[in-house]
């Protein structure tokens, strides 16, 4: 039976842009969680009345209005306000299952070097598992025995509870990536600092994909950011091999072409900030890359 008393260890952070109805549904579900977590919403300059609706219907929640679309950096802005040891991210079209935030906090309490736990994702309205869950569950990365599940090389912001201290130590989400696969760079930097990331089967997030999602635009950003992460953190030869593999395997269409053009345009700042990982971490990244090549959740980025 799920406990009904509140839990003051975790704050939920969301970013949103022009998805008022989906956000209001998500906030209503978060409000009913037994943990009663504080919720911080960053409205990325919505033009559909999102901010006004949140302020009216959910006055107990913290609403941030930066005045422009910050992308994932809206989460950084929200985490500046977090006063709890843990922060749970979710999207405006996803929500945490009752009891999962409490269990995530318990897992993190017991493991001081664990930076983040990623939950199982259930796709609504059908209740099926997201294809990425198999990839998480079958992660090939080795890890210490004390992890609550398989060691991960990255995480999904819509389904992860992070240690607030670790998020800040890792620098948060990089402003250059804006949105789309932005988690990979932060995850790599956390691993470099000696933190661990893990999948936890007993945690659940529900995802009801927004009807307003522009999947093509997200694919362009995701592929661009995959390339930028590769050039920022992978050593020269692995970076060249990874780039070549993507060139050969991504769909040969206008979206992929745009992604490569945008990635190339960003090379000046990427090369200025390039900081390849040490050999031991590169071995883990290479192993993860090989496993992802057969994942049904990675159709667009190789």
Secondary structure by P-SEA (a helix, b strand, c coil): cccccccccbbbbbbbccaaaaaaaaaaaaaacccccbbbbbccccccaaaaaaaaccccbbbbbcccccccaaaaaaaaaccccbbbbbccccccccaaaaaaaaaaaacccccbbbbbbbcccccccccaaaaaaacccccccccccccccccccccccccaaaaaaaccccccccccccaaaaaaaaaaabbbbbbbccbbbbbccccccaaaaaaaaaaaaaaaaaaacccaaaaaaaaaaaaacccccaaaaaaaaaaaaaaaaaaaabbbbcaaaaaaaaaaaaaacccccccccc
